[in-house]
Amino acid sequence: MSRLGKIVQSLKDSNGISHPHLTPRLRFLIYAISAFGTAARFVSRMFIELYAVIIDSSSTALALITSMRNLIQLALQSSFGRISDFVGRKALILFGLFGGGISLSLFPLIHNQWILVGGVIIFSICFACYSPAFTALLGDITNRKNRAGLLSLVTLIGAIASFIGLLVVGAMSNIGKTEYMQYTIILEIAAGLFIITGFFAVLLTNPQTEKLEERSVLSLTPLRKNKNFRTFVIVGSIMGFSMSLGWPIFPQVRGNFATAQENTWIWASFSIAMIITLVVTKPIIDKIKRKWALFVGRAFMFFIPLNLAITVLWVPYWWHMAIGAAVSGFGNSFYMVAESAYALDSASEKEKGTYTGLFYLFLGISTFAGSLISGILADQVLPILGEWETIALFLWIITGARFISSLGFLFLREPGEFSQEWETVKLNNVE
């Protein structure tokens, strides 16, 4: 093919003109994996941290659990996403789901905070295999005009499934006579959901798309050549750092001011808010500019630490924390769709996994740093101010940091602009 022909073909690929047909069978499998997989991920993410609290983990251990989880789950997505670009999506999806389910099922046997950190590392590696491969699969079967719509629908299905899952684990947890048994039941149900998702994934077939020929597992070329994507990575990483400052702190508030069942109700309010927002915005989500969806999605995140600070100081009830979770659900319904869509829109046809994984690589590094710094500092300040005074102080600081960081999304350009597309063409044909 001539150089001009390659450029024309690259522009076609960038605009999503050629994509595999989304058959009813594939659509069903995508929805099933989204439902069970999202519910499993959501329940496990929320309750692993709370389980760490009930086995008396320190702030430093909690910081390691959250920071290592995010570093591995996000940073390794770059390599695993790129691997999926040249070996296909299915193998990594299967390994991640079955490995995640098996490792999570062993967590209730762990009573030592440092061994739990090791368990979280293994679980996170499995998740890092699954997530970028599945996101890239969604990119394989969509184009720029319909991508946000499908991502919104997939997110909606996941939110509904998470809500149902929370109701189930909340009811089932009552069987346990002790707090430890209640959290054991919840974690085992989440592990089972991962295994069920894996059985659906067995039925997948890899879409017939162009395979990446270069077999390196890490490429930073998109950051050097694609200015818009580079800005997106920088802004997203700064926001991720601010978000992660609260992750070692939040579980201590929720674990002490709410029971296991009440925590399921708190996160059920998160899911309900997401469901309502996604249903209302689905007809227009493809028309909303990505940067505005990203900004709205993250600007509201300042309310969560503010809500928890008020809980600690004045309103120590689970229903008050549920209000904060609902606001979080509203914001995340915008952000979760726009984040994946922006990364996929920025990528060439061959490198969806690479772009998606590269964004999460730097997000993982920034959230690792933020979570670890916050947890270690909290343990240092705690003897000076006292436990709840320290927690309240950190919550006020995190409130300001989150809102200020969200302003960075206003400086993004839309990934579909011609100048960015031309950078992608150069990346594919000059390098």
HUSULPE-V924949 format. One record per residue. N is the residue number from 1. SS is DSSP state (@ for helix, = for strand, . for the rest). PSI is psi in whole degrees, 0 to 359 (NA if undefined). Layout:
BEGIN
n=<N/N>
ss=<SS/SS>
psi=<PSI/PSI>
END
This chain:
BEGIN
n=<1/2/3/4/5/6/7/8/9/10/11/12/13/14/15/16/17/18/19/20/21/22/23/24/25/26/27/28/29/30/31/32/33/34/35/36/37/38/39/40/41/42/43/44/45/46/47/48/49/50/51/52/53/54/55/56/57/58/59/60/61/62/63/64/65/66/67/68/69/70/71/72/73/74/75/76/77/78/79/80/81/82/83/84/85/86/87/88/89/90/91/92/93/94/95/96/97/98/99/100/101/102/103/104/105/106/107/108/109/110/111/112/113/114/115/116/117/118/119/120/121/122/123/124/125/126/127/128/129/130/131/132/133/134/135/136/137/138/139/140/141/142/143/144/145/146/147/148/149/150/151/152/153/154/155/156/157/158/159/160/161/162/163/164/165/166/167/168/169/170/171/172/173/174/175/176/177/178/179/180/181/182/183/184/185/186/187/188/189/190/191/192/193/194/195/196/197/198/199/200/201/202/203/204/205/206/207/208/209/210/211/212/213/214/215/216/217/218/219/220/221/222/223/224/225/226/227/228/229/230/231/232/233/234/235/236/237/238/239/240/241/242/243/244/245/246/247/248/249/250/251/252/253/254/255/256/257/258/259/260/261/262/263/264/265/266/267/268/269/270/271/272/273/274/275/276/277/278/279/280/281/282/283/284/285/286/287/288/289/290/291/292/293/294/295/296/297/298/299/300/301/302/303/304/305/306/307/308/309/310/311/312/313/314/315/316/317/318/319/320/321/322/323/324/325/326/327/328/329/330/331/332/333/334/335/336/337/338/339/340/341/342/343/344/345/346/347/348/349/350/351/352/353/354/355/356/357/358/359/360/361/362/363/364/365/366/367/368/369/370/371/372/373/374/375/376/377/378/379/380/381/382/383/384/385/386/387/388/389/390/391/392/393/394/395/396/397/398/399/400/401/402/403/404/405/406/407/408/409/410/411/412/413/414/415/416/417/418/419/420/421/422/423/424/425/426/427/428/429/430/431>
ss=<././@/@/@/@/@/@/@/@/@/@/@/@/./././././././././@/@/@/@/@/@/@/@/@/@/@/@/@/@/@/@/@/@/@/@/@/@/@/@/@/@/@/@/@/@/@/././././@/@/@/@/@/@/@/@/@/@/@/@/@/@/@/@/@/./@/@/@/@/@/@/@/@/@/@/@/././@/@/@/@/@/@/@/@/@/@/@/@/@/@/@/@/./@/@/@/./././@/@/@/@/@/@/@/@/@/@/@/@/@/@/@/@/@/@/@/@/@/@/@/@/@/@/@/@/././././././@/@/@/@/@/@/@/@/@/@/@/@/@/@/@/@/@/@/@/@/@/@/@/@/@/@/@/./././././@/@/@/@/@/@/@/@/@/@/@/@/@/@/@/@/@/@/@/@/@/@/@/@/././././././././././././././././././@/@/@/@/@/./@/@/@/@/@/@/@/@/@/@/@/@/@/@/@/@/@/@/././@/@/@/@/@/@/@/@/@/@/@/././@/@/@/@/@/@/@/@/@/@/@/@/@/@/@/@/@/@/@/@/@/@/./././@/@/@/././@/@/@/@/@/@/@/@/@/@/././@/@/@/@/@/@/@/@/@/@/@/@/././././@/@/@/@/@/@/@/@/@/@/@/@/@/@/@/@/@/@/@/@/@/@/@/@/@/@/@/@/@/./././././@/@/@/@/@/@/@/@/@/@/@/@/@/@/@/@/@/@/@/@/@/@/@/@/@/@/@/@/@/@/@/@/@/@/./@/@/@/@/@/@/@/@/@/@/@/@/@/@/@/@/@/@/@/@/@/@/@/@/@/././././././@/@/@/@/@/@/@/@/@/@/@/@/./.>
psi=<138/165/318/320/321/320/315/316/322/320/322/315/319/327/2/31/325/114/150/152/133/94/159/322/314/320/316/316/321/315/319/316/320/318/300/321/318/318/316/314/318/310/315/318/316/324/346/316/319/326/321/324/318/345/19/46/146/169/324/317/318/321/318/320/311/321/317/321/312/324/312/310/325/312/319/348/332/311/314/326/320/322/319/338/333/350/351/164/324/315/316/324/315/313/317/317/310/319/319/318/316/314/320/325/340/350/318/346/351/127/358/132/326/327/324/322/316/320/320/324/314/314/320/325/318/316/323/336/316/312/308/329/319/320/317/326/319/323/327/329/13/173/181/330/331/3/311/326/314/318/322/317/317/318/320/314/318/321/318/316/322/320/313/318/320/321/320/310/330/317/316/330/336/343/325/135/340/163/322/315/326/315/330/314/316/314/324/324/317/319/318/324/322/318/317/317/321/322/324/320/334/330/355/154/144/130/149/89/167/136/143/129/326/124/13/146/358/129/125/6/318/327/326/324/335/97/317/316/322/317/319/317/317/311/316/324/320/317/318/320/314/320/316/343/332/348/327/345/317/315/331/324/310/325/334/337/4/145/176/314/320/326/327/325/322/312/341/324/325/312/319/316/320/316/310/314/317/322/316/320/348/319/340/0/326/345/346/132/141/318/327/323/320/316/311/318/326/336/325/351/346/336/335/306/327/315/317/327/317/324/313/320/325/326/77/59/150/324/332/320/331/327/315/320/323/318/320/319/320/311/318/333/327/311/317/324/312/325/308/319/319/315/317/321/329/341/155/171/325/345/34/316/323/312/313/313/324/321/316/337/308/330/320/318/317/320/328/312/313/313/316/315/316/314/317/316/321/318/331/324/331/314/339/311/334/159/302/334/320/315/316/317/313/323/322/319/317/325/310/319/320/316/317/317/327/337/338/332/341/346/1/153/156/135/343/0/148/324/322/320/323/325/321/321/315/320/321/331/347/320/NA>
END
